[in-house]
């Protein structure tokens, strides 16, 4: 993924390392009894996302991760299949 991200022409791409868990883990974070724990687990990831420039494109492969990121940050994350068509010709 890092090699592919590095070939995207829209500026530079960085692979976020050691971001930890998003805290959702399927339905885990949606349970009333686990919600506060879910927020604590997600806090490091949320901080890293919020520290990025406003035009940063966040890519997350997991459905529950995308949901959690969209709920806890002002970001709407993408998936690689959504992102690549915009840059496909430049990646070849």
C-alpha positions in Angstrom: 0.0 0.0 0.0 2.8 2.4 0.8 4.3 2.0 -2.7 0.9 2.6 -4.3 0.2 5.6 -2.1 3.5 7.1 -3.0 2.7 7.0 -6.7 -0.4 9.1 -6.4 0.1 12.5 -8.1 -2.1 14.6 -5.7 0.9 15.7 -3.7 2.5 13.3 -1.2 1.0 10.4 0.5 1.9 9.1 3.9 1.0 5.8 5.3 -0.1 6.3 8.9 1.7 3.9 11.0 0.9 2.8 14.6 -2.5 4.5 14.5 -4.0 1.8 16.7 -7.5 0.6 16.6 -10.4 2.8 15.5 -12.4 1.5 18.5 -15.4 0.2 16.6 -14.4 -3.4 15.9 -17.6 -4.3 14.1 -20.6 -3.6 16.4 -18.4 -3.4 19.6 -18.2 0.4 19.6 -21.9 0.8 18.9 -23.0 -1.0 22.0 -24.1 1.3 24.8 -22.0 -0.6 27.3 -18.9 -0.3 25.2 -19.3 3.2 23.7 -17.0 5.1 26.2 -14.3 2.5 25.8 -14.6 2.7 22.1 -14.0 6.5 22.2 -10.9 6.0 24.4 -9.5 3.3 22.0 -10.2 5.6 19.0 -8.6 8.7 20.6 -5.1 8.3 19.2 -6.4 7.7 15.7 -8.8 10.7 15.9 -5.9 12.9 17.1 -3.7 11.9 14.2 -6.5 12.5 11.6 -7.4 15.9 13.1 -3.7 16.9 13.0 -3.7 16.4 9.2 -4.1 19.3 6.7 -7.8 19.9 5.7 -7.3 18.6 2.2 -5.9 15.3 3.4 -7.7 12.2 1.9 -8.0 9.5 4.5 -8.2 5.9 3.3 -9.6 3.2 5.6 -10.3 -0.3 4.4 -12.6 -1.5 7.2 -16.3 -0.6 7.1 -16.5 -0.1 10.9 -13.3 2.0 10.8 -14.7 4.3 8.2 -17.9 4.6 10.2 -16.0 5.5 13.4 -13.7 8.0 11.6 -16.7 9.7 9.9 -18.6 9.8 13.3 -15.7 11.1 15.4 -13.9 13.5 12.9 -14.9 15.9 10.2 -13.4 13.5 7.6 -15.3 11.2 5.2 -12.8 8.4 4.6 -12.4 6.7 1.3 -11.5 3.2 0.3 -8.7 2.3 -2.2 -11.3 1.2 -4.8 -12.9 4.7 -4.5 -9.7 6.6 -4.7 -7.8 4.8 -7.4 -10.0 5.6 -10.4 -9.4 9.3 -9.8 -5.6 8.7 -10.3 -5.5 5.5 -12.3 -3.8 6.8 -15.4 -1.1 8.5 -13.3 -0.4 5.3 -11.4 0.4 3.2 -14.4 
